[in-house]
Amino acid sequence: MAEKVIRTAGQVVRDSFDQLTCVVEKGSHGGVVTAVDYESEPIIWEEITQSFPSHAIHSEERGHNGQAMIGCGSRSRGGRYGL
C-alpha cells in the first residue's frame, strides 16, 4: 500500500515540478505551501483512510483529521499517521 500511494502522489509532484501555480507563505519561518501540496496530499490521505479506517491522521496541510486546509485550493480514531 505504502509504495503504491507514494508512487502515485510522487507522480503528481513530478508532473508539476516546474509549474508553481500558487504559493502561500506558511508560518513565520519562511515555509510555503503550493498547489501541488494540496493535490498530492489527498492521494496519500485517501489511501490511508481506506486501508486503516479507524486511524487518525495528522498531516502537514490538512492538520488533524482534515480540519486545517488553508491556502491553495483549500479542503478521532485509533492509530496516528503524520504526512
N, C-alpha and C positions, 0 to 999 in steps of 0.2 A: 504494500500500500504506500509506504513512505517514498520509495524510489519512483513509483508511477506519478504521484502527485507532485513531487519535486521536479521531475522532468516536464510535466505539463505546465506548471507555474513558471519554471525556468524558460520555457519556450516563449511565453508571453513577455517576459523580461527581455530576452534576446531580440525578439521581433521589434521591441520598442526602444532598444538601447540608444539610438541616435535621434529619438523623436520625443523630446520633453515637451509635452503639451500643457502641463500645469505643474507649477512648483509652488508649494506653500511652506513658509517657514514654520518650524515646529520647535517650540521651547526657546530658551534664551542662549543655547549653546551652539547655534548655527546649523542645527538639524533641519532637514527638509523632507517633505512628503511629495511624491509625484503621482501623476495619474496612474502610472504603471504599478505603483504600490497598491493602489486601490483595485486595480484589475487583477493582479496576481494573488493577493491575499485571500479573496473569497474562494479561489480554487482549492487552496490548502484547507481553509476553514470548512468547506462543504464536505470534503473527503473525510476529515477527522470526525465531524458530527455524524456522518453516515456510518462510519466504521465503529465509532465509540459514542453512541447517543447519550450515555449517562455521564460523560466527562465534560467538565467546564474548560473553556479556552480563554486565555488572556493573550491578545495579540497586540502588536505594535500600533496599528491604525484603528482597529475596531474596539480595543480595550477589552474589558471583561465581558464575555458572552455577547459581544456585538453592540455594546451600549455607547461606544465613543467614536463615531465616524464623523470627522470634520474635514473640511477642505475639498480637494478634488473629487467630485462625484460621490459625495457622502452617502453612505448606507450602514441556577447553581446546582451543578450536578456533581458527579463522582470525582474522577481524576482531573488533572490540570495539564494544559499544554501551553507553552509560550511560543508565539510566532514572531 
